[in-house]
């Protein structure tokens, strides 16, 4: 991928739509998330992708499914059609990955095949080990590894709206519009690039810091970090009633080129993912047999 060129172009405001600058084409996009079908983030992303000319089908959980990774909901599913202004929307009582499976099977066809899954804008960054828990990222992993044929994806996350980063809801909505614009331009730039993720058999996990445009330092392509800055815990609510909570912890240093470090420095982070759970060193050791004497 033309990482350096792409990183620079994404920070330059476009005077013209990218489709007018190359032989790009509208994509058939399935839009989902793990926060719910009617959250501010998915609404902003839906509007911007349509503005860029793409054919977008929004199908997402009917409630918060955060932390569901790439899990499937195997109970009976109900699909409810609704609208967001003039935009058609589908809500389903299932996980984000389930939304992708149902959407790919019902909302798209051989004549109009699904070409890209976009998941987000998630309310909360997905960095380091937290990435493996994310339903936002999990839906793109599912599309890449389980759907047949495989479909690439982009998972996009940003800071939570409730963590005192934004002074007002209007400021947060403006931030979401900036994030949505970045993703729309990322897609268009990838359409114009012969060696982009759309042709590589990979997906992208993107995290956008809660900063104004002028404060964003740039775009960095990196690796999923290993540092954990939270500790999960079980909180007792009453006799026999519990919920999952988390405490912030000091995570220390991370690996080189980690998404966590770049994000904290004010960079938009882009991590290519392929959903492969095999550890590379496993193929470098001498095979052994448990049946050998």
C-alpha positions, 0 to 999 in steps of 0.5 A: 500500500502507498502508505506515505502518499495515502497518509498525506492525501488524507489530511488534505481537504479535497476541493473535488470529489475523489471520484472526479480525480480517478476511475473510482466507482460507487461501492455496495457497502454494508454499514454496521456497528456494535453500539446500536443502529441509531447511534450518532456515530453510525448516523454520521457515517451513513450520511457521509458515505451516501454523500460520496455516492456509495450504495449503503445498506445500514443494518446493525444491532437493535441495542448495545452489543459492545464486547461481542467480538465476532460472535453470532447470535443463534437464537431466532432473529427479527429484522425491523425496517425503519428510517433515519430521515430519508435513509432506510435502516434495518435493526436486528436483535443480534450481534454485529457479526450477525448483522453482517451475515443477515445483511449480506444474505438478504440486502445484497444479491448477485446483481448487487454484491456486497463489496465492503463492510464498514463498522462504526463509528464506535463510541470508544477507542479500540486499541491494543488487546481491547481490539479482540473484544470489539464487536465493531472490529469483530464484524469486519473480521467475520466478513473477511474470514467467514463470509463466502466470498470474503469481503474486506472491511473498515472498523472505525473507532473514536473516543467516548462522548461521555469522557469529558473530552468534548465540551458539548454534544454539538462539538462531539457531533462535529467531531463525528462528522470529521471522522466520517469524512476521513473514512469516506476519503480513505475509501475513495483513495483506496479505490484509486490505489492498485495496491490498497487493502480493497485488493489485498485481502485485508481489513483496516482497524482505524482509531481517530483521536478526539482532537480538532483537525488542526491538532491531528498530527497525521496518519500512522500505519502500525501494529496492534499494541500489546499494552493493556491499560485496563483491568476487567472486574466483576461488580456486584449489584445485589444478591446474585446480580453482577455486571462487568466493570473495568479499572484504568491501570498504568500499562507501561511501554508498548511494542514499536509502531503500536496503535496505542502509542501513535494514538496517544501522540495524536495520530490517526492510527490504521492497523491492517488486520487479516483475522488470522489467529495462527502465531507465526513462530508455530511454523518455525519449530520442529514438528513433534508427535505426542505418539513418539516413544 
